[in-house]
Each structure stands twice: as C-alpha cells, then as structure tokens.
Amino acid sequence: MIQDIYLKTYSEEELQASIKFLKTPEGQSITRKNAKMMGELSTYMMQLGQEMFNDDQTRENFQEKMMAIIAPLIVEKNKNQEKP
C-alpha cells in the first residue's frame, strides 16, 4: 500500500533523488526532525479534534477558517475547468 502511494505520487527520478538526499547528513537530520514534528502535529490535531467535538464555537471557527482557505481554491478550479 505505501509503495503504491509513493509510486503514484513520485516519478522514478524523484524517488532516486529523494533517496540520494536522505543519505546526506542534512537529509538524515530532516528525517529525524520530521518524525518528531509529525508526532507533535498528531498530538495537536487530536487535541483540536477533541475541542471541536466538545465545543460548538471552536468547531464553527475552524470551519470558517477552512472555508476561507478552500473557497479561493474552488473558484480557481472552476475557472480552470471552464477554459477550453
């Protein structure tokens, strides 16, 4: 499953470049930091989800912020679909 996602997302050249980078000291450092950061993001997202589940105002604020982000993307997508 994971392999299929990588192959669907990246070209062979991109994967090879990524592997080459990950073998460098910088790539190894970023990998370690990304793992830590993903743990922190996961904790934050669980807390946010719990807050939204328990608090109507937090949920509404989150939905408004997400719509502010998504709305321009939807408009742009619709414009691109209308072009011949």
Residue, then its C-alpha position, 0 to 999 in steps of 0.5 A: m500500500i505505501q509503495d503504491i502511494y509513493l509510486k503514484t505520487y513520485s516519478e522514478e527520478e524523484l524517488q532516486a533523488s529523494i533517496k540520494f538526499l536522505k543519505t546526506p547528513e542534512g537529509q538524515s537530520i530532516t528525517r529525524k526532525n520530521a518524525k518528531m514534528m509529525g508526532e507533535l502535529s498528531t498530538y495537536m490535531m487530536q487535541l483540536g479534534q477533541e475541542m471541536f467535538n466538545d465545543d460548538q464555537t471552536r468547531e464553527n471557527f475552524q470551519e470558517k477558517m477552512m472555508a476561507i482557505i478552500a473557497p479561493l481554491i474552488v473558484e480557481k478550479n472552476k475557472n480552470q475547468e471552464k477554459p477550453 
